[in-house]
Amino acid sequence: MSGWIAVAGLGPGDERLVTEEVRAVLAEATDVVGYIPYVARVAAREGLTLHPSDNRVELDRANHALDMAADGRRVVIVSSGDPGVFAMASALFEALESRTDPDAFDIRILPGITAMLAAASRLGAPLGHDFCAINLSDNLKPWDLVEHRLRLAAQAGFAMAFYNPRSKSRPHQFARALDILREECGSDRLISFARAVTTPEERLLTVRLGEATPEMADMRTVVIVGNADTRHVGRFVYTPRSVR
């Protein structure tokens, strides 16, 4: 076997939510690879080299990790949340497909608490029944496919969690997503905006779809739309477990 690679989820932001499994593998690593703000969450120490890189270079990052592991390094690729949810685990396996001997690598995927689940816990239990998660970014898929999936999920009655709802480079698309949701779900459906959950900048807001505006979301926001039965109980939002 060559050196090993672990793809580790750092959780949503609060260091107390990093798992002991992830802490242990970071303590053994010789190299940490990842997006700049995620690598910044890893403390520097003797014998550890940090390799921060910019956004949208996931395959370059994964190939760099594979090359270092082939040289006998102990490499951790860090992601926020869970590495298997819109993150680096899939990018690593995509890069691995181009290698002549994929089984030569010792690879471990270490789960973390996703932003979606952390946001849901802060709000109450809005994902208490069937739900789906959709990445609203069109960086890796066409926008018409995003619209198609969004409309079908709404028609199917799922609660929905949205990642990457709005950015400076595509400020108009979330407005279109809200229009589709109002068309399919009506204006009374609850929608929650959970920004920077578990960090000091955390902000939670729940409104009706008819009151929602694009400016309520940015790239640090997870948006959760309930199903037809989602409701308030006190200050909490929850979706009943059953449908009658």
N, C-alpha and C positions, 0 to 999 in steps of 0.2 A: 504494500500500500504506500501511496505517497503521503505527504502531510495532509492534514484534515482541514475541512471548511465547515463552519457552523454559520447558519443564517439565523440571526437572533432578533426577536422582537423586543424593543425597549419599552413597549407600552405607550400610553397616551401622553405622558409628560411628567407625572409625579414619580420621582425616583423610588418611592415606596412600592410602586406597582411593578417594578422590574422583578422578574421571578428569580428565585435562588439559582435555578438551573442556568439562566443567562448570566448571572453574576459569576458563577463558577467558571463558565467557559471563557468569559472575558479575562478572568484572572490567569488562565492558561495560555492565552493568545500571544503570539508574537507580532501579529498585524491585525489592524482593524480597518475595514474598508466601508465607505458609505457616503451618503449625501452629507454635505457640509454641516448642517445643523444637527444631524443625528450623531455624527462622529464627535461633535463638540460635547455631547453628553457623556462621553467616555473619558475618564480621568487618565491623564498621561502618567506613565511610570517607567522606570528603567526596564529595558528589554522589550518595550512595546513601541511599535511604529504605527502612527496614525496616517491613514491615506484618505483624506477628505476629497470629494469631487463634486462637481456641479450637478444640477438636475438634468434629466434627459440623456444621461450617458450610462444607463443601467447596464447595457451589454458590455461596454468597455470596462465597467466596474467589475462585472461578473468574470470576464475573461482575465482581468488582472488578478483576481482572487484565485482563479484556477491555476494560473501560471505560478503564483507564489506557493500554492499547495503542492504543485508538482515538484517544486524545489525543496520540499520538506518543511515549509512554514506552517504554522498553526494560525489559520486565518478565520476571523469572524467578520461577516458582512452584517452590518446593523441596519435595521429598519425601525421606523416608529410603529406603534401598534403591534400588529401581528405580521410576520414576514410573508405569510401566504395570502394576505388580503390586499390586493392591489399594490404589491410590494416586491421585494427582491428575490424571494424564493423562486418565483416563476421565471424571472430574468436569469437566474443562475442555471436553471434546467434548460432554458432556451440556449444559453451559451454552451452548456454541456453537450447538446445534440451535435455540435460541430466537432467534438473531440473523438479521436479514433477509438479510445477505450474509456467510455464513461464510468465503468465499474472500477477503474483504477483509483478513483477518488473516494475518500471517506467523507461523506456529507451528512450533516445533521441539520434538521430544521427545528428550531426551538421556538415554541409559540409564545405569544405575548397577548396582552389585553388590547383589543382593537379600540380605535377611537369610537366606532359605532356602539360597542357594548358599554364603554365608559360613559358615553353621552346618554345612552338609554338608562343607565343606573342613576345618573344624576337627575334625570327627568322623572323617573318612577319605573314604569314597565311598559313603554310604548311598543315594544317588540314582543309582547307576551303571547301573541298568536303567530300564524304564518307570516313571514316577512321575506323581503329580498333586499339585496344591496346593489346599487348601481353607481358606477363611476361616471359622473357627468362630463368629464374631460373628453375632448375629441382628439387628443394628441395621438392616441393609438387605435382609434376607430372613427369612422365617419359620423358626423353629427346626425345624419338621418337615421342611422342605426340606434343612436342614443334615444332619439325621439320615439322610434318604433318600440323599443323595449320599455321605455317609460310609459307609453300609452297602454301597452298590453298588461304591464304590471298593475297599473291603476284599474284597468277593466277587470282584472282577475281578483281584485279586492285585497291585495296584499298591503300590509304596512310596508313602508319603503324607507330605506336609509340611503342617503346620497353622499358620496365622497366628491371632493373637488368641485363644488357647485359653481364657483365663480372666481375668475382671476382677472388681473389687469389686461391680459391679452385677449380675453373673451368675455367681456362684461355683459354682452347682450344675450348670451345663451341661457342663462338662468332665468331671465325674464320669459323666454319662450317656454322653458320647462314649467314655470308657474302657470302660464296660460294653458298648457296641456293638462296639468293637474286640475285646474278649475273646470276645464271642459269635461273631464272624465269623472271627477269626484265632487263637483259642486263647490260652493264658496264657504260652506260651514265646516269642512273637514279640518281637524287640528293639524298644524304644522309647527314643528319645534326647531329652533336654531341653537345649536350647542357649540360655542366657540372656545377653543383652547382649553378643553375640559381637563381638569385636575391640575391646572397651572394657576398661578396668581392672576392671569388675565382671563380666567374663565368667565363666560357670560352665557346665560340661558334665557331664552325667550320663546314662549308659545303663543301663537295667534291662530285665528281662522285663516283658511286659504284666501278668503276675500280680502283680508287685511295684509297679507304678506307682500313684501316688496323685494326686489333683487338686492338692494343695499343691505338687507339683513344678513347676508352671507358673504363670506370670502373664503380663501383657500384654507384657512384654519378652522372652518366651520363644518360640522357634520349636520346635515338636515334630515330630520325624521318626520315622515308624514304617516299619520295613523290610518287605520282602516275605518270603515263606516261605524264601527262600535267603539272606537277609541274615545275616551272621555277624561274629564277632570274628576279627581276625588281629592278635595282640599287643594293643596298646592301641587299635587302630583298629577301626572298624565299616565294613564295605563290603558292597555288593550286587553279585554277579557279573553280568557283561555278558550272559550267555547263560542260557537255560533249557533243560534237557535232561530 
